[in-house]
Amino acid sequence: MGLLICLSAMVVNRRQATNPPTPLPLQYPAYFGNRLFIPDSNPCTVEGVALGRRLFYETRLSANNSVSCSFCHRQELAFTDGGAFSVGIDGSLTNRSSMSLANLAWSRHYFWDGRADGLEEQARTPLTNPHEMGQELAVSARKLQATKTYPLLFKKAFGSTVITGNGIVNALAQFERTLISCNSKYDKYLRGEYQPTTSELNGIALFYTNPDPAGNIRGAACSHCHSGPKTFAELYHNNGLDSLSKDAGREGISKQPADKGRFRVVTLRNIALTAPYMHDGRFQTLPAVVDHYSDHITSSHTLSIFLQINSNTVNGTQLDLTAQEKHDLVAFLQMLTDSTFITDKRFSNPFVKK
């Protein structure tokens, strides 16, 4: 009898040891589309996402054990940090503003200049940057390996108690792909669950309408770049901030002069929470952003064509929105705030008991 019990226990243990992680399908509205970018080598799993969430808030991944990914990406600010630039482990500032982490699974390239090819590479970059978290992945792996908790979590997620740098970035990428924001007032409007105010409806119309002053059609033409319900496009535009950009932008990656001063078209989801705005955080408020696009576009040889051709004035050189139209546009942008996203416990700090 004792032998049978031992053999039975061995079979159970062997099954537990070989159990694969549980697939975790992403949940999102149909109007987001199914063009997701998830590598076959790193599908989302329950165990991988749980590990990635923990690592996102883990300070051991920094050289001085004081900084985590969440320091520059705070949930209550739609995973930005509220500053024009972020502070790294050595006290120095990053050269661009921290970007929101929302609806990342639909992107192929990341950062303002698109230099990271895939979320795994995006996760790797700040971890190893000497001015951000400043630690080689091999060192991070050794530090986690020495804990009681992480070897078992890595085994559940990836089948081995041996922790590797690739495992760290894969888990982080899995978690970041689950950061889906789709329950704002605008989403509820699209689902027929919310009736916008008159100002919000006017803002929606302006956002998606191209102006034609000869035809007495007014618009803001925002959707040329911020297209579709996700309000972003994987494109790079010079949006008229400077006549001569101090930051090369996309040109630094492509080496093409035509990309001088061009930056990624970011999502406008939760935009009311992610001030300050632009790659250098120069605008503090949404009205200031709208004023820029309406009245203060600066011409340059790489200025986006969409900002050259749109005006609500015949032969106008600027968009020329009225004060009421600016107000209505801001009202629509505020509809993109998703209070569910910024309070969802699935994305919160697992080290903090609430």
LUMVOLO-13175 format. One record per residue (C-alpha): residue number from 1; residue in three letters; x, y, z. Coordinates in steps of 0.001 Angstrom, whole numbers. Each point is the difference from the previous one (the first is absolute). Layout:
LUMVOLO-13175
KOLSE, i, aa, px, py, pz
KOLSE, NUM, ALA, X, Y, Z
...
END
This chain:
LUMVOLO-13175
KOLSE, i, aa, px, py, pz
KOLSE, 1, MET, 0, 0, 0
KOLSE, 2, GLY, 2806, 2389, 918
KOLSE, 3, LEU, 1706, -668, -3324
KOLSE, 4, LEU, -3230, 733, -1898
KOLSE, 5, ILE, -423, 3289, 1876
KOLSE, 6, CYS, 3572, 1006, -827
KOLSE, 7, LEU, -438, -918, -3662
KOLSE, 8, SER, -3283, 1939, -121
KOLSE, 9, ALA, 1677, 3027, 1555
KOLSE, 10, MET, 2819, -219, -2556
KOLSE, 11, VAL, -2523, -2, -2837
KOLSE, 12, VAL, -1805, 3035, 1454
KOLSE, 13, ASN, 3266, 1879, 500
KOLSE, 14, ARG, 1105, -826, -3537
KOLSE, 15, ARG, -3304, 1313, -1381
KOLSE, 16, GLN, 328, 3169, 2030
KOLSE, 17, ALA, 3528, 458, -1260
KOLSE, 18, THR, -1079, -258, -3643
KOLSE, 19, ASN, -3231, 1979, 171
KOLSE, 20, PRO, 221, 2722, -2649
KOLSE, 21, PRO, -980, 3577, 894
KOLSE, 22, THR, -3635, 933, -531
KOLSE, 23, PRO, -727, 2057, -3154
KOLSE, 24, LEU, -1422, 3448, 707
KOLSE, 25, PRO, -1993, 1425, -2928
KOLSE, 26, LEU, -71, 3793, -77
KOLSE, 27, GLN, -3425, 1563, 452
KOLSE, 28, TYR, -770, 3058, -2120
KOLSE, 29, PRO, -2853, 1512, -2024
KOLSE, 30, ALA, -496, -1096, -3600
KOLSE, 31, TYR, 484, 3572, -1228
KOLSE, 32, PHE, 3635, -156, 1127
KOLSE, 33, GLY, 669, -2512, -2764
KOLSE, 34, ASN, 1952, -3252, 85
KOLSE, 35, ARG, 3338, 1217, -1351
KOLSE, 36, LEU, 1918, -775, 3142
KOLSE, 37, PHE, 3749, -538, 156
KOLSE, 38, ILE, 739, -2882, 2338
KOLSE, 39, PRO, 2993, -2200, -864
KOLSE, 40, ASP, -646, -3744, -153
KOLSE, 41, SER, 2971, -433, 2304
KOLSE, 42, ASN, -1626, 2041, 2793
KOLSE, 43, PRO, -3770, -486, 194
KOLSE, 44, CYS, -1871, 1472, 2949
KOLSE, 45, THR, -660, -2455, 2809
KOLSE, 46, VAL, -1572, 336, 3434
KOLSE, 47, GLU, 3283, -895, 1658
KOLSE, 48, GLY, 2172, 2161, -2257
KOLSE, 49, VAL, -2188, 3079, 441
KOLSE, 50, ALA, -95, -467, 3791
KOLSE, 51, LEU, 3791, -199, 37
KOLSE, 52, GLY, 291, 3024, -2289
KOLSE, 53, ARG, -2263, 2047, 2239
KOLSE, 54, ARG, 2214, -769, 2973
KOLSE, 55, LEU, 3163, 831, -1951
KOLSE, 56, PHE, -1518, 3289, -1174
KOLSE, 57, TYR, -22, 1139, 3632
KOLSE, 58, GLU, 3254, -1760, 998
KOLSE, 59, THR, 2804, 2343, 1108
KOLSE, 60, ARG, 2608, -2787, -107
KOLSE, 61, LEU, 105, 546, -3754
KOLSE, 62, SER, 1855, 3278, 571
KOLSE, 63, ALA, 3672, 387, 877
KOLSE, 64, ASN, -699, 1660, 3345
KOLSE, 65, ASN, -3129, -2031, 845
KOLSE, 66, SER, -2107, 3142, 195
KOLSE, 67, VAL, -1608, 405, -3438
KOLSE, 68, SER, -2574, -2094, -1810
KOLSE, 69, CYS, -1806, 354, -3334
KOLSE, 70, SER, -2931, 1475, 1931
KOLSE, 71, PHE, 2051, 3014, 1077
KOLSE, 72, CYS, -307, 1445, -3511
KOLSE, 73, HIS, -3328, -1679, -761
KOLSE, 74, ARG, -2519, 610, 2790
KOLSE, 75, GLN, -3385, -1653, -355
KOLSE, 76, GLU, -1936, 2988, 1360
KOLSE, 77, LEU, 1533, 2129, -2789
KOLSE, 78, ALA, -806, -2537, -2729
KOLSE, 79, PHE, 3534, -1339, 406
KOLSE, 80, THR, 1850, 3277, -479
KOLSE, 81, ASP, 1836, 1842, 2787
KOLSE, 82, GLY, -1320, 3557, -126
KOLSE, 83, GLY, 3319, 1596, -929
KOLSE, 84, ALA, 1460, 1431, -3164
KOLSE, 85, PHE, 2933, -2370, 498
KOLSE, 86, SER, 621, -2949, 2310
KOLSE, 87, VAL, 2716, -400, 2613
KOLSE, 88, GLY, 2302, -3033, -219
KOLSE, 89, ILE, 2078, -1770, 2656
KOLSE, 90, ASP, 2878, 2463, -363
KOLSE, 91, GLY, -2217, 3054, 376
KOLSE, 92, SER, 281, 967, -3656
KOLSE, 93, LEU, -3042, 763, -2146
KOLSE, 94, THR, -1143, -1951, -3012
KOLSE, 95, ASN, 67, 1922, -3273
KOLSE, 96, ARG, -3690, -580, -770
KOLSE, 97, SER, -3267, -175, 1881
KOLSE, 98, SER, -1245, -3305, 1394
KOLSE, 99, MET, -2622, -1540, -2276
KOLSE, 100, SER, -3346, -1469, 1030
KOLSE, 101, LEU, -251, -3787, 0
KOLSE, 102, ALA, -3454, -658, -1420
KOLSE, 103, ASN, -1101, -2291, -2814
KOLSE, 104, LEU, 3578, -974, -835
KOLSE, 105, ALA, -887, -3351, -1551
KOLSE, 106, TRP, -992, 1766, -3233
KOLSE, 107, SER, 3448, 1554, -531
KOLSE, 108, ARG, 3132, -1372, -1618
KOLSE, 109, HIS, 2487, 2709, 988
KOLSE, 110, TYR, 398, 1985, 3206
KOLSE, 111, PHE, 1374, 3227, 1459
KOLSE, 112, TRP, -386, 3459, -1511
KOLSE, 113, ASP, 2407, -889, -2817
KOLSE, 114, GLY, -1146, -3606, -479
KOLSE, 115, ARG, 3412, -1430, 787
KOLSE, 116, ALA, -1257, -3127, 1801
KOLSE, 117, ASP, -1207, -2792, -2251
KOLSE, 118, GLY, -2587, -1752, 2165
KOLSE, 119, LEU, -1078, 261, 3617
KOLSE, 120, GLU, 2712, -2375, 1134
KOLSE, 121, GLU, 2648, 2385, -1310
KOLSE, 122, GLN, -1891, 2944, 1488
KOLSE, 123, ALA, 128, -1645, 3425
KOLSE, 124, ARG, 3695, -747, -333
KOLSE, 125, THR, 990, 3581, -838
KOLSE, 126, PRO, -700, 1901, 3272
KOLSE, 127, LEU, 1111, -2949, 2111
KOLSE, 128, THR, 3523, 148, -1374
KOLSE, 129, ASN, 326, 3715, -764
KOLSE, 130, PRO, 2708, 1334, 2370
KOLSE, 131, HIS, -2009, 3167, 682
KOLSE, 132, GLU, -3347, -1701, 583
KOLSE, 133, MET, 70, -3292, 1936
KOLSE, 134, GLY, 3663, -638, -745
KOLSE, 135, GLN, 347, -3740, 415
KOLSE, 136, GLU, 993, -2795, -2366
KOLSE, 137, LEU, -2625, -2685, -384
KOLSE, 138, ALA, 2431, -2677, 1148
KOLSE, 139, VAL, 399, 1851, 3305
KOLSE, 140, SER, -3765, 363, 367
KOLSE, 141, ALA, -404, -3716, -635
KOLSE, 142, ARG, 2558, -862, 2697
KOLSE, 143, LYS, -1702, 2264, 2525
KOLSE, 144, LEU, -3392, -1568, -652
KOLSE, 145, GLN, 1495, -3500, 15
KOLSE, 146, ALA, 1202, 572, 3552
KOLSE, 147, THR, -3552, 574, 1282
KOLSE, 148, LYS, -2395, -2652, 1250
KOLSE, 149, THR, -2915, 1242, -2077
KOLSE, 150, TYR, 1159, 611, -3540
KOLSE, 151, PRO, 1436, -3405, -1037
KOLSE, 152, LEU, -3400, -1626, 581
KOLSE, 153, LEU, -1824, 2804, -1821
KOLSE, 154, PHE, 2324, -351, -2996
KOLSE, 155, LYS, -548, -3742, 31
KOLSE, 156, LYS, -3774, 513, -143
KOLSE, 157, ALA, 338, 2534, -2808
KOLSE, 158, PHE, 2794, -1503, -2106
KOLSE, 159, GLY, 556, -3547, 1254
KOLSE, 160, SER, 3347, 476, 1723
KOLSE, 161, THR, 1235, 1331, 3323
KOLSE, 162, VAL, 3043, 1398, -1805
KOLSE, 163, ILE, -592, 3733, -408
KOLSE, 164, THR, 1302, 1699, -3134
KOLSE, 165, GLY, 28, 3513, -1383
KOLSE, 166, ASN, -2228, -1082, -2866
KOLSE, 167, GLY, -2480, -1401, 2484
KOLSE, 168, ILE, -102, 3337, 1807
KOLSE, 169, VAL, -737, 2037, -3135
KOLSE, 170, ASN, -2466, -2598, -1303
KOLSE, 171, ALA, -2008, 124, 3220
KOLSE, 172, LEU, 3, 3818, 8
KOLSE, 173, ALA, -1175, 53, -3621
KOLSE, 174, GLN, -2809, -2442, 774
KOLSE, 175, PHE, -1247, 2213, 2827
KOLSE, 176, GLU, 252, 3182, -2066
KOLSE, 177, ARG, -2104, -1558, -2778
KOLSE, 178, THR, -2861, -395, 2464
KOLSE, 179, LEU, -72, 3762, 736
KOLSE, 180, ILE, -3093, 572, -2120
KOLSE, 181, SER, -2035, 3173, 450
KOLSE, 182, CYS, -3494, -272, -1480
KOLSE, 183, ASN, -2593, 1176, 2517
KOLSE, 184, SER, -17, 3789, -319
KOLSE, 185, LYS, -3087, 2118, -646
KOLSE, 186, TYR, 958, -130, -3667
KOLSE, 187, ASP, -48, -3809, 65
KOLSE, 188, LYS, -3358, 64, 1745
KOLSE, 189, TYR, -1237, 2383, -2712
KOLSE, 190, LEU, 1218, -2400, -2692
KOLSE, 191, ARG, -1837, -2824, 1787
KOLSE, 192, GLY, -3196, 2052, 293
KOLSE, 193, GLU, 312, 288, 3783
KOLSE, 194, TYR, 674, 3743, 286
KOLSE, 195, GLN, -1562, 3080, -1563
KOLSE, 196, PRO, 2641, 2720, -431
KOLSE, 197, THR, -712, 3615, 818
KOLSE, 198, THR, -443, 2484, -2821
KOLSE, 199, SER, 3569, 1218, 536
KOLSE, 200, GLU, 1385, -3549, -77
KOLSE, 201, LEU, -1923, -814, -3199
KOLSE, 202, ASN, 1335, 3151, -1640
KOLSE, 203, GLY, 3492, -1005, 1106
KOLSE, 204, ILE, -380, -3451, -1542
KOLSE, 205, ALA, -1196, 1519, -3270
KOLSE, 206, LEU, 2893, 2473, -84
KOLSE, 207, PHE, 2526, -2723, 803
KOLSE, 208, TYR, -1068, -2155, -2951
KOLSE, 209, THR, -843, 2735, -2530
KOLSE, 210, ASN, 2354, 1588, -2531
KOLSE, 211, PRO, -643, 3732, -406
KOLSE, 212, ASP, -1276, 1373, -3298
KOLSE, 213, PRO, -526, 3732, 403
KOLSE, 214, ALA, -1213, 378, -3583
KOLSE, 215, GLY, -2752, -2484, 801
KOLSE, 216, ASN, -637, 1493, 3447
KOLSE, 217, ILE, 1150, -3236, 1670
KOLSE, 218, ARG, 1939, 462, 3200
KOLSE, 219, GLY, 2295, -2592, 1487
KOLSE, 220, ALA, 3221, -682, 1897
KOLSE, 221, ALA, 1256, -2927, -2107
KOLSE, 222, CYS, 1518, -1738, 3042
KOLSE, 223, SER, -823, -3469, -1313
KOLSE, 224, HIS, 2485, 306, -2851
KOLSE, 225, CYS, 2577, -1066, 2570
KOLSE, 226, HIS, -1958, -1158, 3049
KOLSE, 227, SER, -2156, -2362, -2002
KOLSE, 228, GLY, -2643, -2476, 1080
KOLSE, 229, PRO, -1409, -741, 3455
KOLSE, 230, LYS, 3493, -731, 1376
KOLSE, 231, THR, 938, 3582, -1043
KOLSE, 232, PHE, 3533, -797, -1142
KOLSE, 233, ALA, 1865, -1050, -3108
KOLSE, 234, GLU, 3380, -1592, -381
KOLSE, 235, LEU, 1275, 3042, -1846
KOLSE, 236, TYR, 2509, 2775, 677
KOLSE, 237, HIS, -805, 3650, -601
KOLSE, 238, ASN, 1597, 3396, 460
KOLSE, 239, ASN, -2844, 1805, 1744
KOLSE, 240, GLY, 1270, 3531, -346
KOLSE, 241, LEU, 1628, 558, 3361
KOLSE, 242, ASP, 3203, 1625, -1300
KOLSE, 243, SER, 1405, 1347, -3250
KOLSE, 244, LEU, 3202, -1894, 765
KOLSE, 245, SER, -426, -2901, 2386
KOLSE, 246, LYS, 2681, -427, 2669
KOLSE, 247, ASP, -979, -3669, 247
KOLSE, 248, ALA, 563, -1994, -3199
KOLSE, 249, GLY, -2953, -2272, 809
KOLSE, 250, ARG, -556, -2795, -2485
KOLSE, 251, GLU, 2988, 1198, -2057
KOLSE, 252, GLY, 2286, -1352, 2702
KOLSE, 253, ILE, -1236, -3507, -814
KOLSE, 254, SER, -743, 147, -3720
KOLSE, 255, LYS, 2956, 2282, -895
KOLSE, 256, GLN, -2321, 1674, -2510
KOLSE, 257, PRO, 2, 3836, -19
KOLSE, 258, ALA, -3727, -62, -791
KOLSE, 259, ASP, -583, -1421, 3493
KOLSE, 260, LYS, 1573, 2980, 1793
KOLSE, 261, GLY, -2211, 1014, 2914
KOLSE, 262, ARG, -2525, -2756, -628
KOLSE, 263, PHE, -1381, -1870, 2994
KOLSE, 264, ARG, -2380, -2842, 600
KOLSE, 265, VAL, -3746, 675, -156
KOLSE, 266, VAL, -945, -962, 3552
KOLSE, 267, THR, -3378, -1200, 1192
KOLSE, 268, LEU, -2359, 2615, 1398
KOLSE, 269, ARG, -1545, -2530, 2369
KOLSE, 270, ASN, -43, 1466, 3538
KOLSE, 271, ILE, 1607, 3147, -1372
KOLSE, 272, ALA, -1514, 2149, 2773
KOLSE, 273, LEU, 2125, -1971, 2498
KOLSE, 274, THR, 3335, 41, -1811
KOLSE, 275, ALA, 1165, 3635, 138
KOLSE, 276, PRO, 2406, 1514, -822
KOLSE, 277, TYR, -238, -543, -3749
KOLSE, 278, MET, 2272, -575, -3020
KOLSE, 279, HIS, 3314, -1854, -36
KOLSE, 280, ASP, 1587, 2739, 2088
KOLSE, 281, GLY, -2965, 764, 2261
KOLSE, 282, ARG, -178, 3619, -1122
KOLSE, 283, PHE, -3783, 369, 347
KOLSE, 284, GLN, -1562, -261, 3451
KOLSE, 285, THR, -3697, -121, -936
KOLSE, 286, LEU, -2319, -1341, -2676
KOLSE, 287, PRO, -1209, 3513, -942
KOLSE, 288, ALA, 3646, 913, -658
KOLSE, 289, VAL, 346, -3013, -2300
KOLSE, 290, VAL, -3151, 924, -1903
KOLSE, 291, ASP, 1201, 3611, -275
KOLSE, 292, HIS, 3237, -1258, -1533
KOLSE, 293, TYR, -1754, -1995, -2706
KOLSE, 294, SER, -2479, 2796, -656
KOLSE, 295, ASP, 2206, 3056, -82
KOLSE, 296, HIS, 3691, -655, 522
KOLSE, 297, ILE, 1231, -2605, -2493
KOLSE, 298, THR, 3596, 842, -913
KOLSE, 299, SER, 1025, -654, -3577
KOLSE, 300, SER, 3035, -2143, -831
KOLSE, 301, HIS, 1178, -2123, -2922
KOLSE, 302, THR, -1235, -3191, 1708
KOLSE, 303, LEU, -3327, 1333, 1304
KOLSE, 304, SER, -2777, -2582, -359
KOLSE, 305, ILE, -2002, 504, -3178
KOLSE, 306, PHE, -3191, -302, 2055
KOLSE, 307, LEU, 934, 3146, 1897
KOLSE, 308, GLN, 744, 1893, -3194
KOLSE, 309, ILE, -3285, -513, -1795
KOLSE, 310, ASN, -2693, 430, 2657
KOLSE, 311, SER, -1593, 3318, 917
KOLSE, 312, ASN, -3470, 1235, 858
KOLSE, 313, THR, 808, 3290, -1756
KOLSE, 314, VAL, 178, 427, -3761
KOLSE, 315, ASN, 3714, 176, -895
KOLSE, 316, GLY, 783, -309, 3704
KOLSE, 317, THR, 3405, -1144, 1242
KOLSE, 318, GLN, -1231, -1252, 3385
KOLSE, 319, LEU, -2937, -2181, 1037
KOLSE, 320, ASP, -1788, 3018, 1532
KOLSE, 321, LEU, -2425, -1583, 2444
KOLSE, 322, THR, -2404, 2174, 1966
KOLSE, 323, ALA, 93, 166, 3796
KOLSE, 324, GLN, -3143, -2141, 165
KOLSE, 325, GLU, 1464, -2583, -2368
KOLSE, 326, LYS, 3126, -234, 2135
KOLSE, 327, HIS, -2168, -506, 3072
KOLSE, 328, ASP, -1978, -2737, -1753
KOLSE, 329, LEU, 3132, -1812, -1136
KOLSE, 330, VAL, 1288, -82, 3566
KOLSE, 331, ALA, -3384, -1314, 1126
KOLSE, 332, PHE, 378, -2922, -2408
KOLSE, 333, LEU, 3587, -667, 1078
KOLSE, 334, GLN, -1178, -206, 3595
KOLSE, 335, MET, -2468, -2684, -1090
KOLSE, 336, LEU, 3026, -2251, -625
KOLSE, 337, THR, 756, -315, 3721
KOLSE, 338, ASP, -504, -3589, 1165
KOLSE, 339, SER, -434, -77, 3778
KOLSE, 340, THR, -189, -3796, -102
KOLSE, 341, PHE, 3462, -208, -1546
KOLSE, 342, ILE, 1676, 2104, 2671
KOLSE, 343, THR, -1584, -1927, 2877
KOLSE, 344, ASP, 32, -3555, -1377
KOLSE, 345, LYS, 1548, -2282, 2635
KOLSE, 346, ARG, 1410, -2250, -2731
KOLSE, 347, PHE, 2443, 2786, -837
KOLSE, 348, SER, 721, 1228, 3526
KOLSE, 349, ASN, 3028, -446, 2228
KOLSE, 350, PRO, -115, -3569, 1403
KOLSE, 351, PHE, 2369, 958, 2824
KOLSE, 352, VAL, -2527, 2451, 1446
KOLSE, 353, LYS, -2856, -1517, 1970
KOLSE, 354, LYS, -3244, 1911, -390
END
